[in-house]
Amino acid sequence: MRKIILMIMMFLSTCVANESKNMNHRVASHAIGEATFYTVKTNGGTTTASGIPLSDRKLTAASVMFPIGSMLRVTSMHTNKSVDVTITDRGPFATTNGQAIKPLRNHPTRIVDLSYAAAKVIGLHTKGVLKVKVQRIK
């Protein structure tokens, strides 16, 4: 009985290891699309998906394409200015009456939601939506 349990455990650990390898291949390394930005009324009052307090004063971003904790270089296709941000949350989100209802996983163009501070660096804060190139750097 012990041998059977041990064999099952070994088999399951192999399956989990293989699935982890397969998941790493699905992680995006770069993308071109649209960026938006967010501002918050009270910095630090809400936490992000990573557990970090939400702030529009830090160089952070939200994305459903890149893992939380990833470092990205976001380059404006309009101004050619770049900013390095850390993914701390999921988004961009579709909204109805000011309420977030779901991530834009299947949105054809929106790929990243930048903090106001990051948006300001690349000139997005005056546009609202901007075409960008996003490259995972870490």
Secondary structure, 3 states (H helix, E strand, C coil): CHHHHHHHHHHHHHHHHHHHHHHHHCCCCEEEEEEEEECCCCCCCCECCCCCECCCCCCEEECCCCCCCCEEEEEECCCCCEEEEEEEECCCEEEECCEEEEECCCCCCEEEEEEHHHHHHHCHHHCCCEEEEEEECC
